[in-house]
Amino acid sequence: MKVHDPASTVSVQWSRMLAALDAPVSRPQAAVPVLGLSGAPGSGKSTLARAWADAGPARVVVALDDFYLPAETRRRLARRVHPWLATRGVPGTHDAARLAAVLDALVDGRPVRWPCFDKARDRHVGPDRSWPGGRPAAILVEGWCLGARRWPRTPKVPGKWLTHVDHALRRDLAAVARRFDRLVFLRAPDPLLVGDWRWQAELGRLGPHADRTTIQRFVQPMMPLVVEMIVRPPVGAVVFDLPVHRDGPVHARPGAAILPGSHSPIPRTEPPS
């Protein structure tokens, strides 16, 4: 009788995802590949990013989470636009311009520093993350909403909220995504799993100090866009369909395989004005 080995299955999953990130891109020989990794909160992006970084020298991981706006800035946005903006997470609560500037410095081989965000304390902490200079072998940017096109339209969406998050998606975060040579998207099988997955991730990070109510409050404002991205993944992304159970098989979406030498799947057009 054949015995199922979860560890072996997870190894295969990781190998497929890492292969997607490592497949060649059409770039001038001296240029630095810039990769994107997107997926709902708790889908395994940070774990995969660490595995990718450990798989080769001079690889740099930059997390969208490190570029959250300070809490006081978010509180001002909450008073001016919508209360959901007080909680980090949704588009419009990041300093996307600074993230873009960090990526440009890394690609150019310049020394650069960027913030380190402590989620438990909801603030930036020292020391900053840094790169000493010289061109890295590759750069990976990971963040839950990278590649999203717009906030979903529903009758209950307030106009000021929609204007703010759409501006963040279609201009600020789109400017980051246009720097990608490839985007890999980890698609959850069911949006109802996202809260549980985020809870599991926080348990691993905080142990008994993790608070489920806080996690649900954190995830709730994101859910309309989480569902939108599950139904309509980022254009041109390589999509991996995640299993309901973490030791189940991961499937690449048919037609999403990367061919050696394929060029950027992210449209290079300017965002709408």
C-alpha angles and dihedrals in degrees: 000000000000112000118213111235110202092192090056091049092051089050090055091048092052092046092055093048093045090049089054091052093045099046112119120269129204102257135134107272095252096045123105116240113235115203132188128212119193137173142125121296110283095019094121102262097137093046091049091046091054091049090050092049091050092051096072144012126270095015116151125205118198117188122209087214091069090064099062114139115251115272093249091053089051092049090055090050089049091055094045102038117009137331092241089071091070088073117071117239114062121094109277095044093085133081093234093168091061091047090053091049091051091051092050091051092050092049090050092049094242123146109259141174129203135181129273113219120208107209094193092057095032094228144089115272135190147293100049120227112253148184117211096213137269124096115294120225091242141340126225121195115195126192138138100242102035110136096019111141106203144341111270116259119238131156091248097055109112113235096232091049092049093049092051099047093040090054089051093048101039099040116014102036092031088059088057093047092051087066092062122104089192137009123204116197124199105207119204114222093225130015089220088070094059096081091049092048092050089048091052091050092050091048089056091049103038104019113197091357091070112109117208094202091055091049092051091048089050094050099041099078090049097053100091090057092040089057092044092053092047090053095038111025119201112290112266095003123143101243124209114192107218121216125245088239115049093229093055125101122281116221128203110224112257110263093019097098115126118238118212109264095020114154132230113310091201113093111245094210121122117261119254113276 
